[in-house]
Structure formats: C-alpha cells, structure tokens
Amino acid sequence: MNRFKLFTLLLILGLIPGFGLAACSDTTSTSAANIATATPTPKTPGQPGSITVKVTPTSSIENTSAGQFQGIPSRATLDTENMTTGDPKAKITLLKYTDFRCPVCKREFDQIEPLIMQQYVNTGKIKFTLVTFPVIDMIEQDSESQLGGQALLCAAEQKRAWDYHNLAYNNFVGKTQGKLTPNFLKGMGQALGLNTADFNRCLDTGKYRQTLIDQTAQARQTGITGTPTFAILYKDNLQLLSGNSYDVVKAALDMVLARAI
C-alpha cells in the first residue's frame, strides 16, 4: 500500500488526531482582495509544480475567459503520483490541506510554497501532496469550494492536479460568492490544454462530489478546522504540524529528513 493510500485509509478510519492550527476558519477576517493583489514569489520555470506567476486583482477576474487566465504554464507538468509532485522515490511526503477560495492559502501559495518547492521538492528530498478541504463553504454557506475541489480531482485524472492548483491560485477569486463557477473552472481546464470533454463531463456529473463530502466530514471529525494545514508522512507515520508558517514546515521536514538518512 503506497503512503498516500495509507494516509487516506487512516483518515477514513478516524485514526488521525486533530491537525492543529489552521488559518482560514470561521474566525478568519483576512481580506481576499488584499491577498489577491499581493506581490508573489516567482516559481522556477520547468520545475515540478512550476509556472509563471502573475496575479490578477480579484476585481479583474470576474469576467476571465479561457484565453485570459494569468500564469498559464508554457508546458504541462504531470503529477508524479495522484495529486502529488516531486520525486516518486522520495521517502517523505508533505501533505497540504487547501481551499481555492481561502485567502491564507493564497498567501501560502505566494510566500511559502515557492520555498518548499525550491528547497525540498525540486531537490528530490520530498513529495508534495494536495488534499482539498473546503472550509470557505462552511463560512459562506455555499458549495463553491467543494466544486473547486471536484475540479482539482478531475484534473488529477489527467495528472494535472498541480498545474490546476497553481493556475487557480494565480487567478485567485477570494471568498466572494458567484466567482468559482463551473464556467470558470472549465475555463481553467481549457487554458491548461486538458481533454475538455473528459474534464467537463467529470465536473458536470459530480463524479467526486460524494468523495469530497465524505473526506471533509471525516477530516472535521479528526479535528481539521481550516486551511492551509500541513502534515508529514514518513514510514507509515503521520506527523501533524501545529502551524502553517515556513519556519514550522522547515523545522519539521529537517527533523524527519535527518532521521531518514
């Protein structure tokens, strides 16, 4: 059983305790517009999960069409495993719970993720896995984050989850309702050059809707309350991080890497 499947199994069985601190939760007051216009840290082209970063202010994204998305990669970067980027031989996996509408996830994408990619993923030290947790739906009482999570899983069918994740945050829509729409999500799939017939069918039929409902319910039972939340998987052991800053992630990864030598 590979590590990601083991993690999912442990999650389903309820054997994982609370995930500690999280940023986007029902007490979050961060401004989505301010985060969306922040200056990002560019990612290195040609590396796993890499794209050209250019953020459009939230107010300008509302009428974005498939040909107008910012940060479209010049070439596809395929996931190395399901929802995962990085060297498949790496012994350590960093998991990130995320929500496409979470302002603090946007900040993490701009400021922390490039450092994780540069120092740990691109150097072959770890694998990096995405897990959707639609916390903004719980705040706004809608289902747009859940739909975004479905779209991410549909992109993963074509091994493009990380490209889709990157494009979503480069065209961050924030918490405002009515922006993370099916047309917007399909437009990103088209912009990435996905097989749009397969992607659109996957999204329209709600193929992964129940999967995400079950995953979210179980995650909440185990104590996850917000995003971004990080965990480290090594030798079938899951280490839950008590914070989501780069210093916290770095310290935890370095400690596990030292044991893995």
Sequence and secondary structure as in RCSB ss.txt:
>XXXX:A:sequence
MNRFKLFTLLLILGLIPGFGLAACSDTTSTSAANIATATPTPKTPGQPGSITVKVTPTSSIENTSAGQFQGIPSR
ATLDTENMTTGDPKAKITLLKYTDFRCPVCKREFDQIEPLIMQQYVNTGKIKFTLVTFPVIDMIEQDSESQLGGQ
ALLCAAEQKRAWDYHNLAYNNFVGKTQGKLTPNFLKGMGQALGLNTADFNRCLDTGKYRQTLIDQTAQARQTGIT
GTPTFAILYKDNLQLLSGNSYDVVKAALDMVLARAI
>XXXX:A:secstr
  HHHHHHHHHHHT S      SBSTT    HHHHHTS      TTSTT        HHHHTT  GGG SS  SS
    SBTTEEE TT SEEEEEEE TT HHHHHIIIIIHHHHIIIIITTTSEEEEEEE  HHHHHHTSSHHHHHHH
HHHHHHTTT HHHHHHHHHHT   S TTSS HHHHHHHHHHTT  HHHHHHHHHTTTTHHHHHHHHHHHHHTT  
SBSEEEEEETTEEEE S  SHHHHHHHHHHHHHHH 
